């Protein structure tokens, strides 16, 4: 059975909060329920409407969006709501009873080049995972059916999966012009057939500092400087590297040498331009924003 955790995320609308989960909740479409009658196909939404301050329930991909009435403030109830969601999800109760489950899921996938010439990014038109996953070989991919399928190709070196894309790194024996179409079609048909991208016991990477409710793992306690570095990486750096099919993880901060250690994943790992980006982008940004707390950024390929 899946083990769910919830991350509470603010939106631009102060009346709406997103409760993000580490697993995909619905596969076929997005759902909006404005009252308990409209929620007849969603046992989860029906239960939420028993909370008198819930105005609208949204279910999409890996999150539940909730709009409140003004009788309460989210700050007073968000933790309780998140805990209720975790408890509901972790007993395996249905979320939305989706119809037409025998029909292919409508999805498109396009290939996108990355700064790393050995890595191609395949972007889906829908969210496919709720966490980040990296697989360096077929043994590591035993709990990830899509990665296992990709490793059947002898030229596939590594697979990185995050949100709505798959980054595939290849060996030099193959050229992208000869293999891109085949890889794209495999990924598209895998998603369209509703197959599991990853299994419940697949190990996710990253997202170590967000406040999660329901997560049984012991979280690392970071000092204030590390937390500041992580916040900067999350806000300014991760979106940029994700657009290139990669990821960056904070590893450690060495106070004596003022050195920041990070891990590069996906297209960023082994990328010829990653050192330049590190020194002239990330390192400069951290120095400008944190002053003399940072002297150097050192990267480890994931």
C-alpha positions in Angstrom: 0.0 0.0 0.0 1.2 3.5 -0.8 2.5 5.7 2.0 1.3 9.3 1.5 2.7 12.5 2.8 1.3 16.0 2.4 3.1 19.2 1.7 1.0 22.4 2.2 1.6 25.0 -0.6 0.2 28.5 -0.7 -1.4 29.8 -3.9 -2.0 33.3 -5.3 -5.5 33.1 -4.0 -5.4 33.4 -0.1 -8.7 31.4 0.1 -7.2 28.4 -1.7 -4.5 26.1 -0.4 -2.8 23.2 -2.3 -2.2 20.0 -0.4 0.5 18.3 -2.6 1.1 14.5 -2.2 4.1 12.4 -3.1 1.9 10.1 -5.3 -0.3 10.8 -8.3 -4.0 10.9 -7.2 -5.9 10.9 -10.5 -4.7 10.1 -14.0 -7.3 11.0 -16.5 -8.5 14.6 -15.9 -8.8 17.4 -13.4 -11.8 17.5 -11.1 -13.7 20.4 -9.4 -16.5 19.9 -6.9 -18.5 22.8 -5.6 -20.8 20.8 -3.3 -21.4 17.3 -1.9 -23.9 16.4 -4.7 -21.3 17.1 -7.4 -18.8 15.0 -5.5 -20.9 11.8 -5.8 -18.0 10.1 -7.6 -15.4 11.3 -5.1 -15.5 9.7 -1.7 -12.6 11.9 -0.6 -14.3 15.2 -1.7 -17.6 14.1 0.0 -15.7 13.6 3.3 -14.1 17.0 2.9 -17.5 18.7 2.5 -18.3 17.7 6.0 -15.9 20.4 7.1 -18.2 23.4 7.2 -15.5 25.8 5.9 -14.9 24.0 2.6 -16.3 25.8 -0.4 -14.7 24.0 -3.3 -12.6 20.9 -3.8 -10.1 20.5 -6.6 -8.3 17.2 -7.4 -5.6 17.2 -10.0 -2.5 15.2 -10.6 -0.8 14.9 -7.3 -2.6 17.6 -5.3 -5.9 18.5 -3.7 -6.8 22.1 -3.8 -9.3 23.4 -1.2 -11.1 26.8 -1.3 -12.4 28.0 2.1 -15.3 30.1 3.3 -14.3 33.2 5.3 -15.4 31.8 8.6 -11.9 30.4 9.2 -8.3 31.3 8.4 -6.2 28.6 6.8 -3.4 29.2 9.3 -5.8 27.9 12.0 -6.9 24.7 10.3 -4.4 23.8 7.5 -2.4 21.3 9.7 -5.5 19.5 10.9 -6.9 19.3 7.3 -3.5 18.0 6.1 -3.5 15.3 8.8 -7.0 14.2 7.9 -6.0 13.9 4.3 -2.9 11.8 5.2 -5.0 9.5 7.3 -7.7 9.1 4.6 -5.1 8.4 1.8 -3.1 6.0 3.9 -6.0 3.6 4.6 -6.4 3.2 0.8 -9.9 4.7 0.5 -10.9 5.8 -3.1 -10.1 9.4 -4.1 -12.1 9.7 -7.4 -13.9 6.9 -9.1 -12.6 7.6 -12.6 -14.7 6.6 -15.6 -13.6 5.2 -19.0 -10.6 3.5 -17.4 -10.4 1.1 -20.3 -9.7 4.0 -22.7 -6.2 5.4 -23.4 -5.3 8.5 -21.4 -5.1 11.5 -23.6 -1.4 12.6 -23.5 1.2 14.0 -25.8 5.0 13.8 -25.3 7.6 15.9 -27.1 11.4 15.7 -27.1 13.5 18.7 -26.0 17.2 19.1 -26.2 19.2 19.9 -23.1 22.5 21.6 -22.5 23.9 18.2 -22.0 24.5 16.6 -25.4 24.1 13.1 -23.9 20.7 13.8 -22.4 17.3 14.3 -24.0 14.2 15.6 -22.1 10.8 14.0 -22.9 8.0 16.3 -21.7 4.5 15.0 -21.1 1.4 17.1 -21.3 0.3 15.9 -17.8 1.9 15.3 -14.5 3.2 11.7 -14.3 4.9 11.5 -10.8 4.6 13.3 -7.5 8.2 13.0 -6.5 11.7 13.0 -8.1 13.4 9.8 -9.1 16.8 8.9 -10.5 18.0 5.6 -11.8 21.6 4.9 -12.9 21.1 1.3 -14.0 18.5 -1.4 -14.4 19.0 -2.7 -10.9 18.1 0.7 -9.4 15.0 0.8 -11.6 13.4 -2.5 -10.4 10.6 -0.5 -8.7 10.1 1.8 -11.7 8.4 0.1 -14.6 8.9 3.0 -17.1 12.6 3.2 -16.3 12.9 -0.6 -16.6 11.3 -0.4 -20.0 13.8 2.3 -21.1 16.7 0.3 -19.8 15.8 -2.5 -22.3 17.5 -0.3 -24.9 21.2 -1.0 -24.7 22.0 2.7 -25.4 20.1 4.0 -22.4 22.6 5.0 -19.6 20.5 6.8 -17.0 16.9 7.8 -16.4 15.6 10.7 -14.4 11.9 11.3 -13.8 10.4 14.4 -12.3 6.8 15.8 -12.4 5.9 15.8 -16.1 9.1 14.8 -17.8 11.6 12.0 -18.3 15.3 12.8 -18.9 17.2 10.0 -20.7 20.9 9.9 -20.9 22.5 7.7 -23.6 25.8 6.1 -24.3 27.8 7.4 -27.3 27.1 4.4 -29.4 23.8 5.9 -30.5 22.8 9.2 -32.1 19.7 11.1 -31.0 18.4 11.4 -34.5 18.2 7.6 -34.7 16.6 6.9 -31.3 14.5 9.9 -30.2 11.3 8.9 -32.0 11.4 5.4 -30.5 12.0 6.6 -27.0 9.3 9.3 -27.3 6.7 6.8 -28.5 7.6 4.3 -25.7 7.1 7.0 -23.0 3.9 8.3 -24.6 2.3 4.8 -24.9 3.4 3.9 -21.4 1.5 6.9 -20.0 -1.5 6.5 -22.3 -2.0 2.9 -21.3 -2.2 4.0 -17.6 0.8 1.9 -16.5 2.6 2.6 -13.3 5.5 5.0 -13.8 6.9 4.0 -10.5 5.8 1.5 -7.9 4.8 2.4 -4.3 8.2 1.3 -2.9 10.3 3.3 -5.4 12.8 5.6 -3.6 12.3 9.3 -4.4 15.1 11.8 -4.1 15.2 15.5 -3.1 12.5 17.5 -1.3 14.2 17.0 2.0 13.4 20.3 3.6 9.7 21.0 2.8 7.3 20.6 5.7 5.6 17.3 5.1 2.8 15.8 7.1 2.6 12.0 7.3 6.1 11.3 6.3 7.5 8.6 8.5 11.2 9.1 7.7 13.5 11.1 10.0 14.1 14.5 8.5 17.6 16.1 8.6 17.9 19.1 10.8 19.7 21.9 9.1 21.3 25.0 10.6 20.0 28.5 9.6 22.6 29.1 6.9 21.8 25.7 5.3 18.1 26.5 5.3 18.8 29.9 3.7 20.9 28.2 1.0 18.2 25.6 0.4 15.5 28.3 0.1 17.6 30.1 -2.6 18.3 27.0 -4.5 14.6 26.0 -4.4 13.3 29.4 -5.5 15.9 30.6 -8.0 17.9 27.6 -9.2 15.7 24.5 -9.3 13.2 25.9 -11.8 16.0 26.8 -14.2 17.7 23.4 -14.1 14.4 21.6 -14.3 13.6 23.4 -17.5 16.9 21.8 -18.8 15.8 18.3 -17.6 17.9 18.2 -14.5 17.8 18.8 -10.8 20.1 20.2 -8.0 20.1 19.0 -4.4 21.6 20.6 -1.4 24.1 18.2 0.2 25.9 20.1 2.9 27.4 23.4 4.1 30.9 23.5 5.6 31.0 26.5 7.9 34.8 26.6 8.4 35.5 26.8 4.6 32.2 28.4 3.7 31.8 25.7 1.1 28.4 24.6 -0.3 28.2 21.1 -1.6 25.4 20.2 -4.1 24.4 17.2 -6.1 23.6 17.5 -9.8 21.1 15.0 -11.3 19.4 14.3 -14.6 20.7 16.3 -17.5 22.9 18.4 -15.2 24.9 15.3 -14.1 28.0 15.1 -16.3 27.0 18.0 -18.4 30.0 19.8 -20.0 28.5 23.2 -19.2 27.5 22.4 -15.6 30.8 23.6 -14.2 30.5 27.0 -15.9 26.9 27.3 -14.8 27.9 26.4 -11.2 30.7 28.9 -11.0 29.2 31.8 -13.0 25.6 31.3 -12.0 24.9 29.5 -8.7 28.1 30.4 -6.9 27.8 34.1 -7.9 24.1 34.2 -6.9 24.8 32.7 -3.4 27.7 35.1 -2.8 25.6 38.1 -3.8 22.6 37.0 -1.7 24.5 35.7 1.4 27.6 37.8 1.5 30.7 36.3 3.1 28.8 33.2 4.3 29.6 31.5 1.0 33.1 31.2 -0.5 32.7 28.3 -3.0 30.1 25.9 -4.5 31.2 22.3 -5.2 29.1 20.0 -7.3 28.9 16.2 -7.2 27.4 14.4 -10.2 24.5 12.3 -9.0 
